[in-house]
Amino acid sequence: MSESNNLPQAISHKKLSYLMLKAQKDSHFSDELAEIESLEKKEFDDLINNWEASTKKVINELSKRKDNLLKDRSPNSLIALGAMEVHLNMALQAFNVFNKEVDE
């Protein structure tokens, strides 16, 4: 309890910021945080790589089997399928840009 008696009643924002900058990092906490961030990054990378592979398969199937896919479809369905293909291609282009910036 005597420690709490030594605490100041108030501290300025400037002084608190200074103390936070000068404080030593808790290495155990930093290691745990880095491990969590690393696991989250790996999970995200796996997820997005699986998405990329699946999206490429869908686009390839669309281009290979267009005649079979288009048979007995309404005009609105054909328009929707074309729009989906365009959006998938744009998403892959965006993903490639994202990957280039991550690699740099």
C-alpha positions as CSV (number, residue, x, y, z in Angstrom):
1,M,0.0,0.0,0.0
2,S,2.9,2.4,0.6
3,E,3.7,2.3,-3.1
4,S,0.3,3.7,-4.0
5,N,0.9,6.6,-1.6
6,N,3.9,7.6,-3.8
7,L,1.8,7.9,-7.0
8,P,1.0,11.4,-8.2
9,Q,-2.6,12.6,-8.1
10,A,-2.3,13.8,-11.7
11,I,0.1,13.7,-14.6
12,S,0.2,15.8,-17.7
13,H,-0.3,14.3,-21.1
14,K,3.1,15.6,-22.2
15,K,4.8,13.8,-19.2
16,L,2.8,10.6,-19.8
17,S,3.8,10.6,-23.4
18,Y,7.5,11.1,-22.5
19,L,7.3,8.2,-20.0
20,M,5.6,5.9,-22.5
21,L,8.3,6.7,-25.1
22,K,11.2,6.0,-22.6
23,A,9.6,2.9,-21.0
24,Q,11.3,-0.4,-21.7
25,K,9.3,-2.8,-23.8
26,D,8.2,-6.0,-22.1
27,S,10.0,-8.6,-24.1
28,H,7.6,-11.4,-23.1
29,F,4.6,-9.4,-24.2
30,S,6.3,-8.4,-27.4
31,D,7.2,-12.0,-28.2
32,E,3.6,-13.1,-27.6
33,L,2.2,-10.2,-29.7
34,A,4.7,-11.0,-32.6
35,E,3.6,-14.7,-32.4
36,I,-0.1,-13.8,-32.6
37,E,0.5,-11.3,-35.5
38,S,2.6,-13.9,-37.3
39,L,-0.1,-16.6,-36.9
40,E,-2.8,-14.1,-38.1
41,K,-0.6,-13.2,-41.1
42,K,-0.1,-16.8,-42.0
43,E,-3.8,-17.6,-41.8
44,F,-4.6,-14.6,-44.0
45,D,-1.9,-15.5,-46.5
46,D,-3.2,-19.1,-46.7
47,L,-6.8,-17.8,-47.1
48,I,-6.0,-15.3,-49.8
49,N,-3.8,-17.8,-51.7
50,N,-6.7,-20.3,-51.6
51,W,-9.0,-17.6,-52.9
52,E,-6.6,-16.8,-55.7
53,A,-6.4,-20.4,-56.8
54,S,-10.2,-20.9,-56.6
55,T,-10.8,-17.7,-58.5
56,K,-8.4,-18.7,-61.3
57,K,-10.2,-22.1,-61.5
58,V,-13.6,-20.5,-61.9
59,I,-12.3,-18.1,-64.6
60,N,-10.7,-21.0,-66.5
61,E,-13.9,-23.0,-66.3
62,L,-15.9,-20.1,-67.5
63,S,-13.6,-19.6,-70.5
64,K,-13.4,-23.4,-71.3
65,R,-17.0,-24.3,-71.0
66,K,-18.8,-21.1,-72.1
67,D,-21.1,-22.9,-74.6
68,N,-22.2,-25.5,-72.0
69,L,-22.7,-22.9,-69.3
70,L,-24.6,-20.5,-71.6
71,K,-27.1,-23.1,-72.9
72,D,-30.7,-22.6,-71.6
73,R,-29.8,-19.4,-69.7
74,S,-31.8,-16.3,-69.7
75,P,-30.3,-13.0,-71.0
76,N,-30.2,-11.6,-67.4
77,S,-28.3,-14.7,-66.3
78,L,-25.8,-14.3,-69.1
79,I,-25.3,-10.7,-68.2
80,A,-24.8,-11.6,-64.6
81,L,-22.2,-14.3,-65.5
82,G,-20.3,-11.9,-67.7
83,A,-20.3,-9.2,-64.9
84,M,-19.1,-11.9,-62.4
85,E,-16.2,-12.8,-64.7
86,V,-15.2,-9.2,-65.1
87,H,-15.3,-8.6,-61.4
88,L,-13.2,-11.7,-60.7
89,N,-10.6,-10.6,-63.2
90,M,-10.5,-7.1,-61.6
91,A,-10.2,-8.7,-58.1
92,L,-7.2,-10.8,-59.3
93,Q,-5.6,-7.7,-60.8
94,A,-6.1,-5.9,-57.4
95,F,-4.6,-8.9,-55.6
96,N,-1.5,-8.8,-57.9
97,V,-1.0,-5.1,-57.1
98,F,-1.4,-5.9,-53.4
99,N,1.2,-8.7,-53.6
100,K,3.7,-6.5,-55.5
101,E,3.5,-3.8,-52.7
102,V,3.9,-6.5,-50.0
103,D,7.0,-7.9,-51.7
104,E,8.6,-4.5,-52.1
